[in-house]
């Protein structure tokens, strides 16, 4: 069951980041944040994972109810890291920005 967490999560990772960079630097900065997030999953750094969300942030995954709030998000990521994923790859397909959000 826990191995399904990784499969569900692998569809998309979107972090809302305060970024003040030009368009050329946007993709690089978001990619760096994604790579740090993937590393946190492999190193079981649940605090890093949870702190990537705002207080009322949500995880939306297919075939799963929406998971909102840091306590629920912590439970989700604890389950993911307990499944001991051996490899994590986060691929960014597209990125954009509007004012200070990316």
N, C-alpha and C positions, 0 to 999 in steps of 0.2 A: 504494500500500500504506500509506504513512504517513498518508494522509487518513483511513484507517479507524480509527486510534488515537482521533481526536477523536470519531468516531461511537460507538465503543465506550465511551469515557469519559463521554459525555453522558448515559448512562442514570441514573447516580446517583453522587453524591459524598457520602461519609460520613466525616467527620473525628471522631476521638475527642478531645474537648477538655476540659481541666480548667476547668470553669465553675462559679462560685459566684454564681449570680444567681437571682432568683425566677423563677417560671414566666413572668411577663409579659416579662421581659428575655431569656429563653432564645432565643426565635426571632430576635430582633434580633441577638443576639451571634453565633449560628450563621450567620445570613445575612451578617453583616459578614465573617466568616471565609471564607465561600464566595465572596463578591465579591473579596476579596483574592486568593484562589486563582485565580479566573478572570483577574484582572488579571496575575498572575504567569505564567499560560500565554501571554497575549498579548504580554507584555514579555520572554518567553523567560528568565524568572528561575528556572532549574532548581534552584538552591540553595533558594529559598523552597518550591518544590514538594516536593522531597525532604525538607526539614526539617519538613514538615507531618506526616510519618509517624514512628512510633516505630521503634527499631532493627530490630525483627523484624516490622514492619508489612507488609501485603500489599495488592496491587491485585487485585481480583476483577472480571473483565469477561466478558461472554458470548462464547462461541466463542474463548476464549483461556485458556491455562493460568494458574494463579495465579502472580502475580509477587511474590516475598517478599524482604525485605532491602533495605537502602538502596542497595546497588550495582545490583541488578536494577531497583529502582524508578527510580534515576537513568537507567538505559538506556531505560526505558519513556518517561519524560518528555522525554529528549533527542530521542527519535523523534517524539514529539508536537509539540514546538516546532519541530523541523526541517521538519515538514509545513506550517508557517506558517499556522496557523488564522487566519482573518480576524475571527471573532466567537466568543465563548464565553459561554454562558449556563448558569448553574447554578441549577436550581429546587429549592427545598426543598418537599417535599410534606407532610412530617410531622416532628416533632421531639419528643423527650422527654428526661427526665433521670432518673438514679438515683444518688443520693448526689452524687459529684463528677464524674460522667461525663454527657455529653450526646450 
